[in-house]
Amino acid sequence: MTLTKRISELMASLVAGIPEREFQIQLGFLAALLGEPFYLYGRSGSGKALILERWIAAFKNAKALKIGSREQDMPDNLSSYDFIQFLAYDPRNEKIKDNAAIALEDHGKASLIFSGDMRPEDALCRGEIIDSIPLTIVLPENISSDALCELLKTQGDVTSTRVSPGLVVTAEERSQWNEEIKKVALSEDSLKVIAGVVDVCDENKIYVSVRKWIALANIMKAMAFFNGRTETRLEDTFFLGLPIWSRSVSNKIIMDKYRQIVLKQILKDAPEILERPYNAEDLMLRVKKLLKGSNNRYETKMFNDEPCLFYRITIAGENVPLYAPLRYIETEGDFFPYNELKHEERRVRCNYHGTSSCTISVASSVKSAGIRTMSSRNTIPSANEKYEDFGVMPTHILKENDPEIMERKKAEMGEIRQEIQTVVERETKGLQVLKTVFANIKSYKDDLFCNKELFTELQDRVSSLFDSTKVILGKIKEAHDLLAGQGA
C-alpha cells in the first residue's frame, strides 16, 4: 500500500460519521502530526470532543494529557506526552491561563490543542497566546439536511473510533515523515499566493508572525508529501482561504482577497481575462450605427466629456434638462440620459428607434412629484418600475450627408476591423488558457487534503469565465459577419 493510499484510508476512518467536517479533521491531523499548536473552535454540540478523540486514535499508543475546566497542576514531564489537550479552554480562569503558558513553553514534540466555544480572538487574546497559535480550525455550527439524513440512515455509533491498526501512525513514522516533509519545496505558484496574502495583511495592518507563516508553509509541504509530491502545488494553499486567522476581521479580509489572489495566479498566463470584460454589445451597436446610420451632422453640446443631444422637458411643473449621448442616435434599444448632475437619470428612459427623434418615457413615480423632488429623497426606481410615454423630441440637423462625417465613419470602419481582429486573437487565447486551467483544476479534485469547497468555487468561476468568453466571441463573430455581409 502506498503512503498516499494509507493516509487516505486513515483520513476516511477519522471522518467516518462526522459529516461536513472532513477538511477540518484533515487539517487538524496535519497540524498534530507536525506538532503545530492550534485552536479548535466550535459551538457546544459541534463535535469537538469526538474529533479530539479521533485525532488521538490516529497515532499508535498515543499518550494524552487532558486539561479540563477544573483547576489542576501541570505535570513536570510534559514532553513525555504525545498530546496535550485543553478542553473547554477558558483563559478567564487564571490557573488555566498559566497552564497554557507552561504548555506552550515546555510541550516539546507533543501536539498541543486548545478547544472551546469561546470565539478565537477572545480566547487567544485573553490568554495572551494569539501569536503562539499559528492555526485556528473552525467547525460548522450545524450540518445540512442532506448530510443529517444520510447520517441518520447509517444508524451507526459515531462516538466510537475505529482505526485499523495498520493505518495508525507510529512515533518512529511521525519523526521520519517530519524530516521528509522539511525537504519538500514550495512551488513558485505557492510562493506567489503566500506573497499575495502577505501584501493583503500589510495593506490592512494584519499582523502575522514569521513563526506562523513557517507553520502554515509546513502544512502545505505535508499536503504535498502525502500526495507523493516533492513540491507543493497551488491547491496546497487552499486552506489559507478558510477562517484560520484567529480574528474574525482578519478572516473576512483575507478570505475575500484570497479568492482573487489564487484566481489571478491560476490565470497568470492570460491576466487580461480578469480585467473588465470586452463590451461586445457596444461593438455591435457601433457596427450597426456605422452601417445603417445617416451621414448627418447634428447639433450637440459637450457634456460629461462626450457630445450629447440636449433636451429640456417639463414634469410636474419642473423644467428638467436632459443630455442624450450622440452615440445612441439612430440606434435601437433603451438607454438612460444624463441629468444636470452628470449622472444617469434612471427615472427617464430614452430610445431613438433607429431614427433621429428621441422617444422619452418617464417613471410613473415622478409624474406627479417631479424628478428633482425624487432626487432629493435619494429614491432609486425599483426593478419593476413602470414607465409611461412622455413624448417624442426632435433633433436639429445641422448638415445632411456631411463629407466629414462620411470620412470619419470610413476611418472608424477600418479601426473596428482592426479592433475585431485584435480582440478575437486575445479572447481566443483566453479561451484556450481557460480550457487548460479548467483541466488543471479538475486534476486537483482527487488530491488528498484538497479543500472541496474552494475547489468547487474555483472550478465554477473558471467555467463561468469560459462561458462568458464564448459569448463574447460569438457576438464579435456576429459583428464581423454583419460587416462582411454589407461589403464593408
NORHUWO-V758059 format. One record per helix or strand. SS is the DSSP state (H for helix, E for strand). FROM is the first residue (numbers start at 1). LEN is the number of residues. If there is no record, write none. Layout:
SS/FROM/LEN
SS/FROM/LEN
This chain:
H/3/13
H/22/13
E/38/4
H/48/10
E/59/1
E/64/4
H/78/3
E/83/4
H/94/13
E/111/6
H/120/7
H/130/3
E/135/4
H/145/10
E/169/1
H/171/12
E/185/1
H/188/16
H/210/17
E/231/1
H/234/8
H/248/19
H/268/7
H/280/13
E/297/2
E/301/3
E/306/10
E/318/8
H/326/3
E/335/1
E/338/1
E/344/1
E/348/4
E/358/6
H/364/3
H/371/6
E/387/7
E/397/3
H/403/42
H/452/34
